[in-house]
Amino acid sequence: MKTPLISILIPFKDTEAFISDCLESILNQSYIHWEIIIVDDHSSDNSYNIVNTFAQKDDRIVLIKNSGSGIIDALQLAFKTSNGYYITRMDSDDVMPENKLEILLNNLLESGKHHVSTGLVSYFSKNGISDGYKKYEDWLNRLTKTGSNYSEIYKECVIASPCWMLHREDLIACGAFDPNRYPEDYDLTFRFYKAGYQIIPCNTILHYWRDYQTRTSRTHSNYAENTFLDIKLHYFLELDFDNSRPLVIWGAGFKGKTIVKKLIEKNVPFEWICDNPKKIGKDIYNQKLKPFTFLEEIKQPQSIVTVANPQAQKEIQTYFNTQNMSPMTDYFFFC
């Protein structure tokens, strides 16, 4: 198969200011054997007409309207309509460098099935990039350069939603877009992890991520912090939790309290520790907070760390090292 077909799945809604740039960047790809399945999720602006103009000029662009509502429904419809042997996703407000499809595909051809091809990302904005987004970009790219993304999967989504490619059969095998669970990109990443798909290291920027105030990831409730915690805890309990070992929660801030409440709801026993003298000894949700040194009294604990302060995280990491504890086995950073 010398020129395999790549299906590019694009859901869109009200991105008339950016969608032409997106499509032009695909038309300019060095690899040309692709199809775009682009789904209008009930746009109220001129987006549909703009895309339709492109579709009338190039029959590789298939424009359809979402029969359901939301990104997941749109992705399900796009995937069902697609024909490609390889599948990738694109956001309608972003831009591809001209070699993106070629590099993603070549890496997959070299590595074979059960691999995820991805690349470095770069944020851009007319108003400049915030420190938070820049830190996320740097963190994500650091992991992608070595293919070690899963090592920190419980912190944030470790694969950029519009910058991956894999075999169609592999996507189907891990559930594709079937689960109705948001954030859908983070959920899919966890399912890659669950399936044991290896991430191919990459040192090349393959996606330009546009940031602006009304971007869906900034404004929609499906991408709020509490939904990220739901995803993290769901997959931790399914994939990495060893119920023969005592579970310990570090930290009593928002994330710590949220996780504790969910564990109580699920009847999962745990110990709760922190280093805040104002909270140690207090009962919160009928759970007594203990000093972090209590960890040493527990035999073979498994810890979820919810402490967000970078310096505190380094100190906790050092402590784990002194105890000969290993990441993703003995402890998991949830922030």
Secondary structure as a PSIPRED ss2 file (coil, helix, strand):
# PSIPRED VFORMAT (PSIPRED V4.0)

   1 M C   1.000  0.000  0.000
   2 K C   1.000  0.000  0.000
   3 T C   1.000  0.000  0.000
   4 P C   1.000  0.000  0.000
   5 L C   1.000  0.000  0.000
   6 I E   0.000  0.000  1.000
   7 S E   0.000  0.000  1.000
   8 I E   0.000  0.000  1.000
   9 L E   0.000  0.000  1.000
  10 I E   0.000  0.000  1.000
  11 P E   0.000  0.000  1.000
  12 F E   0.000  0.000  1.000
  13 K C   1.000  0.000  0.000
  14 D C   1.000  0.000  0.000
  15 T C   1.000  0.000  0.000
  16 E C   1.000  0.000  0.000
  17 A C   1.000  0.000  0.000
  18 F C   1.000  0.000  0.000
  19 I H   0.000  1.000  0.000
  20 S H   0.000  1.000  0.000
  21 D H   0.000  1.000  0.000
  22 C H   0.000  1.000  0.000
  23 L H   0.000  1.000  0.000
  24 E H   0.000  1.000  0.000
  25 S H   0.000  1.000  0.000
  26 I H   0.000  1.000  0.000
  27 L H   0.000  1.000  0.000
  28 N C   1.000  0.000  0.000
  29 Q C   1.000  0.000  0.000
  30 S C   1.000  0.000  0.000
  31 Y C   1.000  0.000  0.000
  32 I C   1.000  0.000  0.000
  33 H C   1.000  0.000  0.000
  34 W E   0.000  0.000  1.000
  35 E E   0.000  0.000  1.000
  36 I E   0.000  0.000  1.000
  37 I E   0.000  0.000  1.000
  38 I E   0.000  0.000  1.000
  39 V E   0.000  0.000  1.000
  40 D E   0.000  0.000  1.000
  41 D C   1.000  0.000  0.000
  42 H C   1.000  0.000  0.000
  43 S C   1.000  0.000  0.000
  44 S C   1.000  0.000  0.000
  45 D C   1.000  0.000  0.000
  46 N C   1.000  0.000  0.000
  47 S H   0.000  1.000  0.000
  48 Y H   0.000  1.000  0.000
  49 N H   0.000  1.000  0.000
  50 I H   0.000  1.000  0.000
  51 V H   0.000  1.000  0.000
  52 N H   0.000  1.000  0.000
  53 T H   0.000  1.000  0.000
  54 F H   0.000  1.000  0.000
  55 A H   0.000  1.000  0.000
  56 Q H   0.000  1.000  0.000
  57 K H   0.000  1.000  0.000
  58 D C   1.000  0.000  0.000
  59 D C   1.000  0.000  0.000
  60 R C   1.000  0.000  0.000
  61 I E   0.000  0.000  1.000
  62 V E   0.000  0.000  1.000
  63 L E   0.000  0.000  1.000
  64 I E   0.000  0.000  1.000
  65 K E   0.000  0.000  1.000
  66 N C   1.000  0.000  0.000
  67 S C   1.000  0.000  0.000
  68 G C   1.000  0.000  0.000
  69 S C   1.000  0.000  0.000
  70 G C   1.000  0.000  0.000
  71 I H   0.000  1.000  0.000
  72 I H   0.000  1.000  0.000
  73 D H   0.000  1.000  0.000
  74 A H   0.000  1.000  0.000
  75 L H   0.000  1.000  0.000
  76 Q H   0.000  1.000  0.000
  77 L H   0.000  1.000  0.000
  78 A H   0.000  1.000  0.000
  79 F H   0.000  1.000  0.000
  80 K H   0.000  1.000  0.000
  81 T H   0.000  1.000  0.000
  82 S C   1.000  0.000  0.000
  83 N C   1.000  0.000  0.000
  84 G C   1.000  0.000  0.000
  85 Y C   1.000  0.000  0.000
  86 Y E   0.000  0.000  1.000
  87 I E   0.000  0.000  1.000
  88 T E   0.000  0.000  1.000
  89 R E   0.000  0.000  1.000
  90 M C   1.000  0.000  0.000
  91 D C   1.000  0.000  0.000
  92 S C   1.000  0.000  0.000
  93 D C   1.000  0.000  0.000
  94 D C   1.000  0.000  0.000
  95 V E   0.000  0.000  1.000
  96 M C   1.000  0.000  0.000
  97 P C   1.000  0.000  0.000
  98 E C   1.000  0.000  0.000
  99 N C   1.000  0.000  0.000
 100 K H   0.000  1.000  0.000
 101 L H   0.000  1.000  0.000
 102 E H   0.000  1.000  0.000
 103 I H   0.000  1.000  0.000
 104 L H   0.000  1.000  0.000
 105 L H   0.000  1.000  0.000
 106 N H   0.000  1.000  0.000
 107 N H   0.000  1.000  0.000
 108 L H   0.000  1.000  0.000
 109 L H   0.000  1.000  0.000
 110 E H   0.000  1.000  0.000
 111 S H   0.000  1.000  0.000
 112 G C   1.000  0.000  0.000
 113 K C   1.000  0.000  0.000
 114 H C   1.000  0.000  0.000
 115 H E   0.000  0.000  1.000
 116 V E   0.000  0.000  1.000
 117 S E   0.000  0.000  1.000
 118 T E   0.000  0.000  1.000
 119 G C   1.000  0.000  0.000
 120 L E   0.000  0.000  1.000
 121 V E   0.000  0.000  1.000
 122 S E   0.000  0.000  1.000
 123 Y E   0.000  0.000  1.000
 124 F E   0.000  0.000  1.000
 125 S C   1.000  0.000  0.000
 126 K C   1.000  0.000  0.000
 127 N C   1.000  0.000  0.000
 128 G C   1.000  0.000  0.000
 129 I C   1.000  0.000  0.000
 130 S C   1.000  0.000  0.000
 131 D H   0.000  1.000  0.000
 132 G H   0.000  1.000  0.000
 133 Y H   0.000  1.000  0.000
 134 K H   0.000  1.000  0.000
 135 K H   0.000  1.000  0.000
 136 Y H   0.000  1.000  0.000
 137 E H   0.000  1.000  0.000
 138 D H   0.000  1.000  0.000
 139 W H   0.000  1.000  0.000
 140 L H   0.000  1.000  0.000
 141 N H   0.000  1.000  0.000
 142 R H   0.000  1.000  0.000
 143 L H   0.000  1.000  0.000
 144 T H   0.000  1.000  0.000
 145 K H   0.000  1.000  0.000
 146 T H   0.000  1.000  0.000
 147 G C   1.000  0.000  0.000
 148 S C   1.000  0.000  0.000
 149 N H   0.000  1.000  0.000
 150 Y H   0.000  1.000  0.000
 151 S H   0.000  1.000  0.000
 152 E H   0.000  1.000  0.000
 153 I C   1.000  0.000  0.000
 154 Y C   1.000  0.000  0.000
 155 K C   1.000  0.000  0.000
 156 E C   1.000  0.000  0.000
 157 C C   1.000  0.000  0.000
 158 V C   1.000  0.000  0.000
 159 I C   1.000  0.000  0.000
 160 A C   1.000  0.000  0.000
 161 S C   1.000  0.000  0.000
 162 P C   1.000  0.000  0.000
 163 C C   1.000  0.000  0.000
 164 W E   0.000  0.000  1.000
 165 M E   0.000  0.000  1.000
 166 L E   0.000  0.000  1.000
 167 H E   0.000  0.000  1.000
 168 R H   0.000  1.000  0.000
 169 E H   0.000  1.000  0.000
 170 D H   0.000  1.000  0.000
 171 L H   0.000  1.000  0.000
 172 I H   0.000  1.000  0.000
 173 A H   0.000  1.000  0.000
 174 C C   1.000  0.000  0.000
 175 G C   1.000  0.000  0.000
 176 A C   1.000  0.000  0.000
 177 F C   1.000  0.000  0.000
 178 D C   1.000  0.000  0.000
 179 P C   1.000  0.000  0.000
 180 N C   1.000  0.000  0.000
 181 R C   1.000  0.000  0.000
 182 Y C   1.000  0.000  0.000
 183 P C   1.000  0.000  0.000
 184 E H   0.000  1.000  0.000
 185 D H   0.000  1.000  0.000
 186 Y H   0.000  1.000  0.000
 187 D H   0.000  1.000  0.000
 188 L H   0.000  1.000  0.000
 189 T H   0.000  1.000  0.000
 190 F H   0.000  1.000  0.000
 191 R H   0.000  1.000  0.000
 192 F H   0.000  1.000  0.000
 193 Y H   0.000  1.000  0.000
 194 K H   0.000  1.000  0.000
 195 A H   0.000  1.000  0.000
 196 G C   1.000  0.000  0.000
 197 Y C   1.000  0.000  0.000
 198 Q E   0.000  0.000  1.000
 199 I E   0.000  0.000  1.000
 200 I E   0.000  0.000  1.000
 201 P C   1.000  0.000  0.000
 202 C C   1.000  0.000  0.000
 203 N C   1.000  0.000  0.000
 204 T C   1.000  0.000  0.000
 205 I E   0.000  0.000  1.000
 206 L E   0.000  0.000  1.000
 207 H E   0.000  0.000  1.000
 208 Y E   0.000  0.000  1.000
 209 W E   0.000  0.000  1.000
 210 R E   0.000  0.000  1.000
 211 D C   1.000  0.000  0.000
 212 Y C   1.000  0.000  0.000
 213 Q C   1.000  0.000  0.000
 214 T C   1.000  0.000  0.000
 215 R C   1.000  0.000  0.000
 216 T H   0.000  1.000  0.000
 217 S H   0.000  1.000  0.000
 218 R H   0.000  1.000  0.000
 219 T H   0.000  1.000  0.000
 220 H C   1.000  0.000  0.000
 221 S H   0.000  1.000  0.000
 222 N H   0.000  1.000  0.000
 223 Y H   0.000  1.000  0.000
 224 A C   1.000  0.000  0.000
 225 E H   0.000  1.000  0.000
 226 N H   0.000  1.000  0.000
 227 T H   0.000  1.000  0.000
 228 F H   0.000  1.000  0.000
 229 L H   0.000  1.000  0.000
 230 D H   0.000  1.000  0.000
 231 I H   0.000  1.000  0.000
 232 K H   0.000  1.000  0.000
 233 L H   0.000  1.000  0.000
 234 H H   0.000  1.000  0.000
 235 Y H   0.000  1.000  0.000
 236 F H   0.000  1.000  0.000
 237 L H   0.000  1.000  0.000
 238 E H   0.000  1.000  0.000
 239 L H   0.000  1.000  0.000
 240 D H   0.000  1.000  0.000
 241 F C   1.000  0.000  0.000
 242 D C   1.000  0.000  0.000
 243 N C   1.000  0.000  0.000
 244 S C   1.000  0.000  0.000
 245 R C   1.000  0.000  0.000
 246 P C   1.000  0.000  0.000
 247 L E   0.000  0.000  1.000
 248 V E   0.000  0.000  1.000
 249 I E   0.000  0.000  1.000
 250 W E   0.000  0.000  1.000
 251 G C   1.000  0.000  0.000
 252 A C   1.000  0.000  0.000
 253 G C   1.000  0.000  0.000
 254 F H   0.000  1.000  0.000
 255 K H   0.000  1.000  0.000
 256 G H   0.000  1.000  0.000
 257 K H   0.000  1.000  0.000
 258 T H   0.000  1.000  0.000
 259 I H   0.000  1.000  0.000
 260 V H   0.000  1.000  0.000
 261 K H   0.000  1.000  0.000
 262 K H   0.000  1.000  0.000
 263 L H   0.000  1.000  0.000
 264 I H   0.000  1.000  0.000
 265 E H   0.000  1.000  0.000
 266 K C   1.000  0.000  0.000
 267 N C   1.000  0.000  0.000
 268 V C   1.000  0.000  0.000
 269 P C   1.000  0.000  0.000
 270 F C   1.000  0.000  0.000
 271 E E   0.000  0.000  1.000
 272 W E   0.000  0.000  1.000
 273 I E   0.000  0.000  1.000
 274 C E   0.000  0.000  1.000
 275 D C   1.000  0.000  0.000
 276 N C   1.000  0.000  0.000
 277 P C   1.000  0.000  0.000
 278 K C   1.000  0.000  0.000
 279 K C   1.000  0.000  0.000
 280 I C   1.000  0.000  0.000
 281 G C   1.000  0.000  0.000
 282 K C   1.000  0.000  0.000
 283 D E   0.000  0.000  1.000
 284 I E   0.000  0.000  1.000
 285 Y C   1.000  0.000  0.000
 286 N C   1.000  0.000  0.000
 287 Q E   0.000  0.000  1.000
 288 K E   0.000  0.000  1.000
 289 L E   0.000  0.000  1.000
 290 K E   0.000  0.000  1.000
 291 P E   0.000  0.000  1.000
 292 F H   0.000  1.000  0.000
 293 T H   0.000  1.000  0.000
 294 F H   0.000  1.000  0.000
 295 L H   0.000  1.000  0.000
 296 E H   0.000  1.000  0.000
 297 E H   0.000  1.000  0.000
 298 I C   1.000  0.000  0.000
 299 K C   1.000  0.000  0.000
 300 Q C   1.000  0.000  0.000
 301 P C   1.000  0.000  0.000
 302 Q E   0.000  0.000  1.000
 303 S E   0.000  0.000  1.000
 304 I E   0.000  0.000  1.000
 305 V E   0.000  0.000  1.000
 306 T C   1.000  0.000  0.000
 307 V C   1.000  0.000  0.000
 308 A C   1.000  0.000  0.000
 309 N C   1.000  0.000  0.000
 310 P H   0.000  1.000  0.000
 311 Q H   0.000  1.000  0.000
 312 A H   0.000  1.000  0.000
 313 Q H   0.000  1.000  0.000
 314 K H   0.000  1.000  0.000
 315 E H   0.000  1.000  0.000
 316 I H   0.000  1.000  0.000
 317 Q H   0.000  1.000  0.000
 318 T H   0.000  1.000  0.000
 319 Y H   0.000  1.000  0.000
 320 F H   0.000  1.000  0.000
 321 N H   0.000  1.000  0.000
 322 T H   0.000  1.000  0.000
 323 Q C   1.000  0.000  0.000
 324 N C   1.000  0.000  0.000
 325 M C   1.000  0.000  0.000
 326 S C   1.000  0.000  0.000
 327 P E   0.000  0.000  1.000
 328 M C   1.000  0.000  0.000
 329 T C   1.000  0.000  0.000
 330 D C   1.000  0.000  0.000
 331 Y E   0.000  0.000  1.000
 332 F E   0.000  0.000  1.000
 333 F E   0.000  0.000  1.000
 334 F C   1.000  0.000  0.000
 335 C C   1.000  0.000  0.000
